[in-house]
């Protein structure tokens, strides 16, 4: 928590986060060109943000690309600010919703996110691959079933929501999968994309990284879905409590 608040205390670092929120996946050179400071100064500020886990990086060749990581700030907000709020509208004002937008690129992810989860490597692998577990922590799905290498999610009304097809597995370490959304209904075809889970065990915790590639125009809102899903995954693994959003019912 201290590192998060320290990182946010400097206006230059807040400006860097604003820039990465508007255009994820920028290199050090991209960021340096936007600010009235030296390359070393930008690098130093990025180091503080990385230490606080507010920025995560993806290295491709000799370039390193930077992405905002909203989950630590969301966790801090939920712990220290959320309980003090009296109105849901006020909660919405401070809740970080990174609707990431940017050009589609094949060489680096369009969206990247990391979180530490207090669990074993086996438990996290099971949670990512087991259909019943997926249904428990997905923030909106009513059910999930496995069909070979596919995880098929359905809405509470049984309509098809999402299909994840595992294309390459490195047991307990890495999952590569396609991402096929169907939540708009059978008459509104949506383009598929792809994502990667990476598990890095670290003592009593696991660092989970998600990289999402080739997000089609108009689907930038999947970033918000990832925030909610990974927050639900962390809560479910650490407390056993399923996290769901309420659905209105017809009278």
FENUR-V898773 format. One record per helix or strand. SS is the DSSP state (hx for helix, st for strand). FROM is the first residue (numbers start at 1). TO is the last residue. If there is no record, write none. Layout:
BEGIN
ss: [SS	SS]
from: [FROM	FROM]
to: [TO	TO]
END
This chain:
BEGIN
ss: [hx	hx	st	hx	hx	st	st	hx	hx	st	hx	hx	st	st	st	st	st	st	hx]
from: [2	11	26	28	39	55	63	71	88	111	121	131	143	150	160	174	193	205	222]
to: [8	22	26	32	51	60	68	84	94	117	129	137	147	154	170	181	202	213	239]
END
